[in-house]
Amino acid sequence: MIKGIGVDIVHLPRVFNLIDKYATKTKTLQGIARKVMCFKEQEQFKTLMNKWDDGPNEQQRCVRYMSGIWATKEAAYKGLSSYIPTHEMIPAQTIYTQFLYKSNNLITGEPRVDIMEQSSQQYQLFQDKYLKGNKIMLSISHDGDYLVAYTTIVSSPGNV
């Protein structure tokens, strides 16, 4: 059963300009990354940023990485918002940094959204009620200056 859908589009030059502006200001760039990335994603971003000065190909990898995460989290949040009552929705930044993780299938390379195990009791009820038993399916496409992420949230047969 489909519970929600979401889509987001990112203009890649905008993200390039943001990263390029703060590429030498590590703490500022890390602060920006902390707003949309979980710890694992931040570590990968730091690794990619270490090659920023190696030229356009490495810069493009950084921009696509950050853009892919941003669009994925936005699309997933929109999908969650389509079935979770507004008064029960937790802050977007909390979902971005503590609940969702964008990764890639190690064999096929296809993007996916993983739901992190929640250790915080503060949000455990939210996770149990709205995320447990659900899967967030993801499709990402990029062409020229744009990257688009589309999510579909589906529930398992016993979690309708």
ZIZISUL-V100476 format. One record per backbone hydrogen bond with DSSP energy under -0.5 kcal/mol. NH is the residue of the N-H (numbers start at 1). CO is the residue of the C=O. If there is no record, write none. Layout:
NH_CO / NH_CO
//
This chain:
3_153 / 4_153 / 6_151 / 8_149 / 10_147 / 12_10 / 12_145 / 14_11 / 15_11 / 16_12 / 17_13 / 18_14 / 19_15 / 20_16 / 21_17 / 22_18 / 23_19 / 23_20 / 25_22 / 26_24 / 29_25 / 30_26 / 31_27 / 32_28 / 33_29 / 34_30 / 35_31 / 35_32 / 36_32 / 36_33 / 37_33 / 42_38 / 43_39 / 44_40 / 45_41 / 46_42 / 47_43 / 48_44 / 49_45 / 50_46 / 51_48 / 52_49 / 54_51 / 55_52 / 59_55 / 60_56 / 61_57 / 62_58 / 63_59 / 64_60 / 65_61 / 66_62 / 67_63 / 68_64 / 69_65 / 70_66 / 71_67 / 72_68 / 73_69 / 74_70 / 75_71 / 76_72 / 77_73 / 78_74 / 79_75 / 80_76 / 81_77 / 82_78 / 82_79 / 83_80 / 84_80 / 85_83 / 88_85 / 89_85 / 89_86 / 95_91 / 96_92 / 97_93 / 98_94 / 99_94 / 99_95 / 100_95 / 101_114 / 103_112 / 105_110 / 109_105 / 112_103 / 113_136 / 114_101 / 114_112 / 116_99 / 116_114 / 119_117 / 121_119 / 123_120 / 124_121 / 125_121 / 127_123 / 128_124 / 129_125 / 130_126 / 131_126 / 131_127 / 132_127 / 134_131 / 135_154 / 137_135 / 137_152 / 139_150 / 141_148 / 143_146 / 146_143 / 147_10 / 148_141 / 149_8 / 150_139 / 151_6 / 152_137 / 153_4 / 154_135 / 154_152 / 155_1 / 156_133 / 159_156
//
